[in-house]
Amino acid sequence: GQSLEQPSEVTAVEGAIVQINCTYQTSGFYGLSWYQQHDGGAPTFLSYNALDGLEETGRFSSFLSRSDSYGYLLLQELQMKDSASYFCAVRRIDNFNKFYFGSGTKLNVKP
Amino acid sequence: NAGVTQTPKFQVLKTGQSMTLQCAQDMNHNSMYWYRQDPGMGLRLIYYSASEGTTDKGEVPNGYNVSRLNKREFSLRLESAAPSQTSVYFCASSEMKGYYGYTFGSGTRLTVV
């Protein structure tokens, strides 16, 4: 089986930087994805890490440490539109077709 | 550029009724998925189809059946709906080569009374 732990809720101020952590336990770990979901909307893909290190895409970056079974999503220059839920999801080596999602972190951005 | 299209968007069923959720993608993806999302929880995989002609169970398959009709379409059927199946259902597709992430449909909000 597998388990993923994320904080349930994070609050930050517009313009600030926020880090959303994800700790996972799974056999045969292969990669970690991040998704954003606005209330009432569909999840949208943000990033994918299979190797240790930081991947940067505009204001968003994602980090993975395979030895620590840990990853995080870093959001810089926060905007009000970043208020959403963020999910990490693990991919296992025994089945590349399936991702297992965490329960999500609700990010509240305040003015 | 429609992406992944799900129908219907909303549905109310009585306990014991059956229905089929439809999903179609126009991105020529090989893999398609059905997830359910309950309040305060992440997405849980119901069934998936790695390629046309194949289907496999996910984490929570009980009470559901699927059909991969062709490369574009993947349907989810509830044979005898139960209140525990009240949820938001998302269809997704992906191309595993190079991994570019799932593309999700807009969801079906199902209530079973």
Contacts between the chains, C-beta under 8 A, distances in Angstrom:
chain1	res1	chain2	res2	distance
A	4	B	42	7.7
A	8	B	40	7.8
A	31	B	99	7.3
A	33	B	101	6.3
A	35	B	101	7.7
A	35	B	102	7.7
A	41	B	106	7.5
A	42	B	90	6.3
A	42	B	104	4.1
A	42	B	105	6.4
A	42	B	106	5.2
A	42	B	107	5.8
A	43	B	43	7.0
A	43	B	90	7.2
A	43	B	102	7.4
A	43	B	104	5.1
A	44	B	104	7.2
A	45	B	100	7.3
A	45	B	101	2.9
A	45	B	102	6.1
A	45	B	103	7.3
A	46	B	101	7.9
A	48	B	99	5.7
A	48	B	101	6.2
A	50	B	99	7.9
A	87	B	42	5.6
A	87	B	43	7.1
A	89	B	42	7.8
A	89	B	43	7.9
A	91	B	99	8.0
A	96	B	96	5.5
A	97	B	31	5.4
A	97	B	48	6.0
A	97	B	50	4.6
A	97	B	56	8.0
A	97	B	96	6.4
A	98	B	45	6.1
A	98	B	48	6.4
A	98	B	58	6.8
A	99	B	45	7.7
A	99	B	102	7.2
A	100	B	45	7.4
A	100	B	59	7.5
A	101	B	35	7.8
A	101	B	42	3.6
A	101	B	43	4.4
A	101	B	44	7.4
A	102	B	42	5.2
A	103	B	40	6.8
A	103	B	41	5.3
A	103	B	42	4.6
A	104	B	41	7.7
A	104	B	42	5.5
